[in-house]
Amino acid sequence: MEKVQFTEEKATMLATLYGRALDSRLDDPVLGDHAADEAVKRIDYDFARLGITRDSAASVVLRAIPIDEWAAEFLRAHPDAIVLHLGCGMDTRFQRLAPPPTVHWYDIDYPEVVELRRKLFPPADNHTDLGTSVTDFAWLDQVPSDRPALIVAEGLTMYLKPDEGTELVRRLVAKFPSGELICDLFSRLAIKAQKINVVVRRAGATLHWGVDDPRELERYGLTLVSSVDAAHWAAPDVLARLKPLPRFQLRALKFVPPLARMARIVRYRF
């Protein structure tokens, strides 16, 4: 067992890992991330303290699905791509997508997070862990820039300060000849109301960066391709498989647009 004592934003990554694990234990899982469940079984941590239940886990797995689908679509079109998984936490996206050996995948997070990842997940020839804060921009020098890039940032942007986030976007766009950025964004309302977020509150984390209109980031060299709010993360067939409470909550969001827009998943091209 690997003993973990993460706090603040580092603890929230354990919550999303646990949410995917809980889903994988269902008879009919939505995401079916069994690697997440295996990782949870090897971590010595009281996951219950983070407030994730089988019902609330739905929001975790539903957020992952469109990101996975868009990422897989990009990799099919660019089988020689560089992938930067920013603030990867304990995500098993590399295992879920199983990119071909012609893709080189970089998982990037704090050194202590990378250390835990190396203990839990097997190495691969086309995979590299970089232990650093994403805003310590020196790590970019370790990444080749001669290929299209897929940049994925799930559960990261809202923890950055606005000037850190926009500078990160500027540097990424300047680094590569072309590519896509797939990430989630919180609105300014979500930042103001962050104490109602159970995981954030229990972890003692702080959210900083809210973006009301995804087109705000186009001024930094991006072009918005797609934007999906929380009320529309789940396709109808997936929505029908959810338990009654999360299914009701998602349907209700459609009638309260400001609440639905508190969280978005966006896809940009550059």
C-alpha positions as CSV (number, residue, x, y, z in Angstrom):
1,M,0.0,0.0,0.0
2,E,1.2,3.5,-0.8
3,K,0.5,6.0,2.0
4,V,-0.6,9.4,0.7
5,Q,-0.9,12.7,2.6
6,F,-2.0,15.0,-0.2
7,T,-3.8,18.3,0.8
8,E,-5.5,21.1,-1.0
9,E,-5.6,20.8,-4.8
10,K,-3.5,17.7,-4.7
11,A,-6.2,16.0,-2.6
12,T,-8.9,16.7,-5.2
13,M,-7.1,14.5,-7.7
14,L,-7.7,11.6,-5.3
15,A,-11.4,12.5,-5.3
16,T,-11.7,12.2,-9.1
17,L,-9.7,8.9,-9.0
18,Y,-12.1,7.6,-6.5
19,G,-15.1,8.7,-8.5
20,R,-13.9,6.7,-11.5
21,A,-13.1,3.7,-9.3
22,L,-16.6,3.8,-7.8
23,D,-18.1,3.9,-11.4
24,S,-15.9,0.9,-12.4
25,R,-17.4,-1.2,-9.6
26,L,-20.9,-0.9,-10.9
27,D,-22.5,-3.8,-12.8
28,D,-23.0,-1.4,-15.8
29,P,-20.2,1.2,-15.5
30,V,-20.4,4.4,-17.5
31,L,-16.6,4.9,-18.0
32,G,-15.4,1.5,-16.8
33,D,-12.0,2.8,-15.6
34,H,-10.7,-0.4,-14.0
35,A,-7.2,0.9,-13.8
36,A,-8.5,3.6,-11.5
37,D,-10.0,1.0,-9.2
38,E,-6.8,-0.9,-9.1
39,A,-4.9,2.2,-8.2
40,V,-7.4,3.1,-5.4
41,K,-6.9,-0.4,-3.9
42,R,-3.1,0.3,-3.6
43,I,-3.4,3.7,-2.0
44,D,-3.6,4.0,1.8
45,Y,-5.9,6.9,2.1
46,D,-9.4,7.6,3.6
47,F,-11.2,8.4,0.3
48,A,-14.5,8.8,2.1
49,R,-13.3,12.0,3.7
50,L,-13.4,13.7,0.2
51,G,-17.2,13.4,-0.1
52,I,-17.4,11.4,-3.3
53,T,-20.3,9.0,-3.4
54,R,-21.7,6.6,-6.1
55,D,-24.1,9.4,-7.0
56,S,-21.7,12.3,-7.1
57,A,-19.1,10.1,-9.0
58,A,-21.4,10.5,-12.0
59,S,-20.2,14.1,-12.6
60,V,-16.6,12.8,-12.6
61,V,-17.0,10.1,-15.2
62,L,-19.4,12.2,-17.4
63,R,-16.7,15.0,-17.6
64,A,-14.1,12.4,-18.7
65,I,-16.1,10.9,-21.5
66,P,-16.2,13.9,-24.0
67,I,-12.6,14.7,-23.2
68,D,-11.6,11.1,-24.0
69,E,-13.7,11.1,-27.2
70,W,-12.3,14.4,-28.5
71,A,-8.7,13.3,-27.6
72,A,-9.2,9.9,-29.4
73,E,-10.5,11.7,-32.4
74,F,-7.4,14.0,-32.6
75,L,-5.1,11.0,-32.2
76,R,-6.8,9.1,-35.0
77,A,-6.1,12.1,-37.3
78,H,-2.6,12.7,-35.9
79,P,-1.0,9.3,-35.1
80,D,2.4,11.0,-34.7
81,A,1.2,13.6,-32.1
82,I,2.8,14.8,-28.9
83,V,0.3,14.7,-26.0
84,L,0.7,17.0,-23.0
85,H,-1.6,15.9,-20.1
86,L,-1.3,18.9,-17.9
87,G,-2.1,18.6,-14.2
88,C,-2.7,14.9,-14.9
89,G,-3.1,13.9,-11.2
90,M,-4.0,10.3,-10.9
91,D,-5.8,10.2,-14.2
92,T,-5.5,7.0,-16.2
93,R,-6.3,8.6,-19.6
94,F,-3.1,7.1,-21.1
95,Q,-4.3,3.7,-20.2
96,R,-7.9,4.3,-21.3
97,L,-6.9,5.7,-24.7
98,A,-3.9,3.4,-25.3
99,P,-2.3,5.6,-28.0
100,P,-0.2,3.9,-30.7
101,P,3.6,3.8,-30.2
102,T,4.0,6.6,-32.7
103,V,2.4,9.0,-30.2
104,H,4.5,10.3,-27.3
105,W,2.5,11.1,-24.2
106,Y,3.7,13.4,-21.4
107,D,1.9,13.3,-18.0
108,I,2.8,16.5,-16.1
109,D,2.2,17.2,-12.5
110,Y,3.9,18.1,-9.2
111,P,7.0,15.9,-8.3
112,E,5.2,14.1,-5.4
113,V,2.3,13.3,-7.7
114,V,4.6,11.9,-10.4
115,E,6.4,9.8,-7.8
116,L,3.1,8.2,-6.8
117,R,2.1,7.6,-10.4
118,R,5.3,5.8,-11.1
119,K,4.6,3.4,-8.2
120,L,1.0,2.7,-9.4
121,F,1.2,2.6,-13.2
122,P,3.4,0.6,-15.4
123,P,6.0,2.3,-17.7
124,A,5.6,2.5,-21.5
125,D,8.2,3.4,-24.2
126,N,6.0,6.2,-25.5
127,H,5.2,7.7,-22.2
128,T,7.1,10.2,-20.0
129,D,6.3,11.6,-16.6
130,L,7.4,15.2,-15.9
131,G,7.4,16.1,-12.2
132,T,6.9,19.9,-12.1
133,S,4.3,22.6,-11.7
134,V,2.8,23.3,-15.1
135,T,3.4,27.0,-14.4
136,D,7.2,26.5,-14.0
137,F,7.5,26.9,-17.7
138,A,11.1,25.4,-18.0
139,W,9.5,22.0,-18.5
140,L,8.5,23.0,-22.0
141,D,12.1,22.8,-23.0
142,Q,12.0,19.0,-22.4
143,V,9.2,18.5,-25.0
144,P,9.9,18.4,-28.7
145,S,8.0,20.9,-30.8
146,D,8.2,19.4,-34.3
147,R,4.8,17.6,-34.3
148,P,1.1,18.5,-33.8
149,A,0.2,18.7,-30.1
150,L,-2.8,17.5,-28.2
151,I,-3.0,19.4,-24.9
152,V,-5.4,18.1,-22.3
153,A,-6.1,19.8,-19.0
154,E,-8.9,18.4,-16.9
155,G,-9.5,19.8,-13.5
156,L,-6.6,22.3,-13.8
157,T,-7.6,25.7,-15.1
158,M,-9.7,26.7,-12.2
159,Y,-6.8,26.2,-9.8
160,L,-4.5,28.6,-11.7
161,K,-4.5,32.3,-11.2
162,P,-5.8,34.1,-14.3
163,D,-2.4,35.5,-15.3
164,E,-0.8,32.0,-14.9
165,G,-3.5,30.4,-17.1
166,T,-3.3,32.9,-19.9
167,E,0.5,32.8,-19.9
168,L,0.4,29.0,-20.1
169,V,-1.9,29.2,-23.1
170,R,0.4,31.7,-24.8
171,R,3.4,29.6,-24.4
172,L,1.7,26.4,-25.5
173,V,0.4,28.0,-28.7
174,A,3.8,29.5,-29.5
175,K,5.6,26.1,-28.8
176,F,3.9,23.9,-31.4
177,P,3.1,24.3,-35.2
178,S,-0.5,23.2,-34.6
179,G,-2.7,21.3,-32.3
180,E,-5.7,21.3,-30.0
181,L,-6.4,22.2,-26.4
182,I,-9.1,20.3,-24.6
183,C,-9.9,21.4,-21.1
184,D,-12.7,22.2,-18.6
185,L,-13.5,25.7,-17.5
186,F,-15.4,27.1,-14.5
187,S,-17.4,30.3,-14.7
188,R,-16.8,33.3,-12.5
189,L,-20.0,32.2,-10.6
190,A,-18.5,28.8,-9.9
191,I,-15.4,30.5,-8.5
192,K,-17.5,32.8,-6.2
193,A,-19.6,29.8,-5.1
194,Q,-16.7,27.4,-4.7
195,K,-17.6,26.5,-1.0
196,I,-20.6,24.6,-2.3
197,N,-18.2,22.3,-4.1
198,V,-17.9,19.5,-1.6
199,V,-14.6,18.1,-2.8
200,V,-13.0,21.6,-3.0
201,R,-14.2,22.5,0.5
202,R,-13.2,19.2,2.1
203,A,-9.7,19.3,0.5
204,G,-9.1,22.9,1.6
205,A,-8.4,23.9,-2.0
206,T,-8.9,27.3,-3.5
207,L,-10.2,28.1,-7.0
208,H,-9.0,31.2,-8.8
209,W,-9.7,31.4,-12.5
210,G,-13.2,31.7,-13.9
211,V,-14.1,32.1,-17.6
212,D,-17.7,33.0,-18.5
213,D,-17.3,32.9,-22.3
214,P,-14.9,30.3,-23.8
215,R,-14.2,32.8,-26.6
216,E,-12.3,34.9,-24.1
217,L,-9.3,32.6,-24.7
218,E,-9.3,33.2,-28.5
219,R,-7.3,36.4,-27.9
220,Y,-4.3,34.1,-26.9
221,G,-4.2,32.3,-30.3
222,L,-6.9,29.7,-29.9
223,T,-10.0,29.1,-32.0
224,L,-13.0,27.6,-30.2
225,V,-14.3,24.4,-31.9
226,S,-16.7,23.0,-29.3
227,S,-18.2,23.9,-25.9
228,V,-20.4,21.7,-23.8
229,D,-21.9,22.7,-20.5
230,A,-22.6,20.5,-17.5
231,A,-26.3,20.0,-18.5
232,H,-25.2,18.4,-21.8
233,W,-22.1,16.4,-20.9
234,A,-24.0,13.1,-21.2
235,A,-25.4,11.7,-24.4
236,P,-29.0,10.5,-24.0
237,D,-28.0,6.8,-23.9
238,V,-25.4,7.5,-21.2
239,L,-27.9,9.7,-19.2
240,A,-30.4,6.8,-19.2
241,R,-27.8,4.5,-17.5
242,L,-27.3,6.9,-14.6
243,K,-28.8,6.4,-11.2
244,P,-32.0,8.4,-10.5
245,L,-30.5,11.2,-8.5
246,P,-27.7,12.3,-10.9
247,R,-30.0,11.8,-13.8
248,F,-32.5,14.1,-12.3
249,Q,-29.9,16.7,-11.4
250,L,-28.5,16.8,-14.9
251,R,-31.9,17.1,-16.5
252,A,-32.8,19.9,-14.0
253,L,-29.7,21.9,-15.0
254,K,-31.1,22.4,-18.5
255,F,-33.8,24.7,-16.9
256,V,-31.2,26.8,-15.0
257,P,-28.6,27.9,-17.6
258,P,-26.3,29.9,-15.2
259,L,-25.9,26.8,-13.1
260,A,-25.3,24.6,-16.2
261,R,-22.6,27.0,-17.4
262,M,-20.7,26.9,-14.1
263,A,-18.7,24.1,-15.7
264,R,-17.9,23.6,-19.4
265,I,-15.8,21.3,-21.4
266,V,-14.2,23.1,-24.4
267,R,-12.1,22.2,-27.4
268,Y,-9.9,24.7,-29.1
269,R,-7.7,24.5,-32.2
270,F,-4.5,26.5,-32.8
